[in-house]
Amino acid sequence: MSCPSCFSGHAKSLVPTGRVELLHGRNTYISEPGEGVAVFGIVVIVPDAFGWEFPNNRLLADEYARQGSLRVYLPDFMDGAAAPVWMLQTIADITKKQKTWLEHLYLPYHISRAAYGFIPFIVRNRFSVSMTKVQSFIEAIRHSSEAHLPLGAAGFCWGGLHVLALARGFNTTSNGEPLVNAVFTAHPSNVKIPDDVAELRVPVSLAIGDKDFIMPVAQIDRVREVWASIPNIATEVRVYPGAGHGFSVRADPHNAAQAAQSAEAERQAVAWFQKHFHKG
């Protein structure tokens, strides 16, 4: 996950409205649908590289809760080792197309600073380590007083591979059923096709941009082919024209087109969970 696209984008200035608690052994941001509103189900967010404290991820949890009458959990699956938010500006400095002579002079500094930010993230949050954290948290929900509620997982960039693993039945409940009822992922990273998208056991919805260098159009078409061959499992692929990697989380809030696509991806996810939680 060393591609600059995974660490680029924009941070939002709005203030999240949820709360922080220690839940199932993890610091967790919790967003509820509102006083007096019945909870329709639970969604666990496995975030992008910027983790559970990144305002954009918390605001996303708030929107899911508000729009879908959902209880949303955004845990610290990175144990404090999320990518630092200053990486957004550092990557912007590196990838800027038209640089002044002074900006060219500082380029080695920005590159070394970027390496300082993302190398520890990659090492400490490799899939073999992080997936067990995601699994144990969701298992804890399945053994809690909330076990009667439908449970879904939403994964973004870094988190996408984790929720796809859940969709394939990475682990199961005591009766052999998958741990989650439905999955949504937007612009997942490090996905091997077909291996990581085959043999689904629960419904999966994918939001992806046609300018995503992590999963280009040819791979999107391959995902469609693989999913079309899976019987009795609902799948959805929505391609957002002109959108790049990270658009659903780190879109420029001052760019009307980007903001609209980000909002549409929120609605896509909420509709998917509502539909398949109802069926469950």
C-alpha positions in Angstrom: 0.0 0.0 0.0 2.8 2.4 -0.8 1.0 4.0 -3.7 0.6 7.8 -3.2 -3.1 7.5 -4.0 -3.6 5.7 -0.8 -2.4 8.7 1.2 -3.8 11.6 -0.9 -6.9 13.6 -0.7 -8.6 16.1 1.6 -9.5 16.3 5.2 -12.9 17.7 6.2 -13.3 20.5 8.8 -16.7 19.5 10.1 -17.0 18.2 13.7 -18.2 14.6 14.2 -21.1 14.1 16.5 -20.5 10.6 17.9 -18.7 9.4 21.1 -15.7 7.4 22.0 -15.8 4.3 24.2 -13.7 1.3 25.0 -15.7 -1.5 23.2 -14.6 -5.1 23.1 -11.1 -4.1 24.1 -10.7 -1.4 21.5 -11.0 2.4 21.4 -14.1 2.9 19.2 -15.9 5.8 17.7 -19.6 5.1 18.0 -22.3 6.9 16.1 -26.0 6.3 16.7 -29.1 7.2 14.6 -30.5 9.7 17.1 -32.6 9.8 20.2 -35.8 7.8 19.8 -34.8 6.2 16.5 -34.8 2.4 16.5 -31.5 0.8 15.5 -32.0 -1.2 12.3 -28.6 -2.9 12.4 -24.9 -2.5 13.1 -22.1 -1.6 10.7 -18.4 -1.9 11.6 -16.2 0.4 9.5 -12.7 -0.8 8.7 -11.2 2.5 7.5 -8.6 3.8 5.2 -5.0 4.4 6.1 -5.8 7.4 8.3 -7.7 5.3 10.8 -10.3 5.8 13.4 -9.4 9.3 14.5 -9.5 10.8 11.0 -12.5 13.3 10.9 -13.6 12.1 7.4 -14.0 8.5 8.7 -15.9 9.6 11.8 -18.2 11.9 9.6 -18.8 8.9 7.4 -19.9 6.9 10.4 -22.2 9.7 11.4 -23.8 9.7 7.9 -24.4 6.0 7.9 -26.0 6.2 11.3 -28.2 9.1 10.3 -29.3 7.9 6.9 -29.7 4.2 7.7 -30.9 4.1 11.3 -27.7 2.2 12.0 -25.4 1.9 15.0 -21.9 2.4 13.5 -18.6 1.3 15.1 -15.3 2.7 13.9 -12.7 0.9 16.0 -8.9 1.5 16.3 -7.8 -1.6 14.4 -4.3 0.0 13.9 -3.5 0.3 17.7 -2.4 3.9 17.2 -0.4 3.3 14.1 -2.6 5.0 11.5 -1.0 7.1 8.8 -0.5 10.7 10.1 -2.9 13.3 8.6 0.0 15.5 7.6 0.7 12.9 4.9 -2.2 14.4 2.8 -0.2 17.7 2.4 3.1 15.9 1.9 1.7 13.7 -0.9 0.2 16.8 -2.5 3.6 18.5 -2.4 5.2 15.5 -4.1 2.6 14.9 -6.8 2.0 18.6 -7.7 2.5 18.8 -11.4 3.8 22.4 -11.7 6.5 23.0 -9.2 8.6 26.1 -8.6 12.3 25.8 -8.3 12.0 26.0 -4.5 9.5 23.2 -4.5 11.8 21.1 -6.6 14.6 21.9 -4.1 12.4 20.6 -1.2 11.2 17.5 -3.1 13.8 15.1 -1.5 12.7 16.3 1.9 9.0 15.6 1.1 9.8 12.2 -0.2 11.8 11.2 2.9 9.0 12.6 5.1 6.4 10.5 3.2 8.5 7.4 3.7 8.7 8.3 7.4 4.9 8.4 7.5 3.9 5.3 5.5 6.6 2.7 6.1 5.7 2.3 9.8 2.0 2.2 8.8 2.6 -0.6 6.3 4.8 -2.7 8.6 2.5 -2.4 11.7 -0.7 -2.9 9.8 0.0 -5.7 7.5 -3.0 -7.9 6.7 -1.8 -11.0 8.6 -1.8 -8.9 11.8 -4.7 -6.6 11.3 -7.2 -9.1 10.1 -7.2 -11.0 13.4 -8.1 -7.7 15.1 -11.0 -7.1 12.8 -12.2 -10.7 13.2 -12.0 -10.7 17.0 -13.9 -7.4 17.3 -16.7 -8.7 15.1 -16.8 -12.1 16.9 -17.2 -10.2 20.2 -20.3 -8.4 18.7 -21.7 -11.8 17.7 -21.3 -13.0 21.3 -22.7 -9.8 22.9 -26.1 -8.5 23.8 -26.3 -7.1 20.2 -26.0 -10.5 18.6 -29.7 -10.3 17.5 -29.0 -7.3 15.3 -28.0 -7.7 11.6 -24.3 -6.9 11.2 -22.4 -5.5 8.3 -18.9 -4.3 7.5 -17.8 -1.4 5.4 -14.2 -1.2 4.2 -12.3 1.6 2.5 -8.9 1.5 0.8 -6.8 -0.4 3.4 -10.0 -1.7 5.0 -11.4 -3.0 1.8 -9.4 -6.2 1.8 -10.5 -7.0 5.3 -14.2 -6.8 4.6 -13.9 -8.8 1.4 -12.3 -11.5 3.5 -15.3 -11.4 5.8 -17.6 -11.7 2.8 -15.7 -14.8 1.8 -16.3 -16.3 5.3 -12.9 -15.6 6.8 -14.3 -17.0 10.0 -17.8 -18.2 10.9 -20.2 -18.2 13.8 -20.7 -21.3 16.0 -23.4 -22.6 13.6 -21.1 -22.2 10.6 -22.6 -19.0 9.2 -20.4 -16.0 8.1 -19.7 -13.4 10.8 -21.4 -10.6 8.8 -24.7 -10.4 6.9 -23.5 -7.9 4.2 -20.5 -6.0 3.0 -19.8 -2.7 1.3 -16.4 -1.6 0.1 -15.2 1.5 -1.7 -11.9 1.6 -3.7 -10.3 -1.4 -1.9 -6.5 -1.7 -1.9 -4.2 -4.7 -2.2 -6.9 -6.9 -3.7 -5.8 -9.9 -5.7 -8.2 -10.8 -8.5 -9.8 -13.4 -8.6 -8.6 -14.8 -5.3 -9.8 -12.1 -3.0 -13.2 -11.6 -4.7 -14.2 -15.2 -5.3 -16.3 -17.6 -3.4 -18.4 -15.0 -1.7 -20.8 -16.1 1.1 -22.6 -12.8 1.8 -23.8 -9.9 -0.4 -21.1 -7.4 -1.5 -21.4 -3.9 -3.0 -18.4 -2.2 -4.6 -18.0 1.5 -5.3 -15.1 2.4 -7.5 -13.9 5.2 -9.7 -12.9 4.7 -13.3 -9.7 6.7 -12.7 -8.6 4.5 -9.8 -5.0 3.4 -10.5 -5.2 0.8 -7.7 -8.1 -1.0 -9.4 -8.2 0.0 -13.1 -11.1 -0.6 -15.4 -9.8 -3.9 -16.7 -9.7 -5.3 -13.1 -13.2 -3.9 -12.4 -14.5 -5.8 -15.4 -12.8 -8.9 -14.1 -14.5 -8.5 -10.7 -17.8 -8.3 -12.5 -17.0 -11.5 -14.3 -16.1 -13.4 -11.2 -19.2 -12.2 -9.3 -21.5 -13.1 -12.2 -20.3 -16.7 -11.8 -21.3 -16.9 -8.1 -24.8 -18.3 -7.7 -27.3 -17.1 -5.1 -25.1 -14.2 -3.8 -26.1 -10.6 -4.5 -23.4 -8.4 -5.8 -23.2 -4.8 -7.1 -20.5 -2.9 -8.9 -21.0 0.9 -9.3 -18.4 2.8 -11.3 -18.2 6.5 -10.6 -17.0 8.4 -13.8 -13.9 10.5 -13.3 -13.4 9.4 -9.7 -10.0 8.4 -8.4 -8.8 6.3 -5.5 -10.2 7.4 -2.1 -13.1 9.4 -3.5 -15.7 8.2 -1.1 -13.7 9.3 2.0 -11.2 11.9 0.9 -13.0 13.9 -1.8 -12.4 17.6 -2.0 -15.4 19.1 -0.1 -15.0 22.3 -2.1 -15.3 20.5 -5.4 -19.0 20.1 -6.1 -18.6 17.1 -8.4 -16.4 15.2 -6.0 -18.6 16.0 -3.0 -21.6 14.7 -4.9 -20.0 11.4 -5.8 -18.8 10.9 -2.2 -22.4 11.5 -1.0 -23.8 9.1 -3.6 -21.4 6.4 -2.4 -22.7 7.0 1.1 -26.2 6.4 -0.1 -25.1 3.3 -2.0 -23.7 1.8 1.1 -26.7 2.6 3.3 -29.2 1.3 0.7 -27.2 -1.9 0.5 -27.2 -2.6 4.2 -30.8 -1.7 4.6 -31.8 -4.0 1.8 -29.8 -7.0 3.0 -30.3 -6.5 6.7 -34.1 -6.6 5.9 -33.7 -9.8 4.1 -31.7 -11.3 6.9 
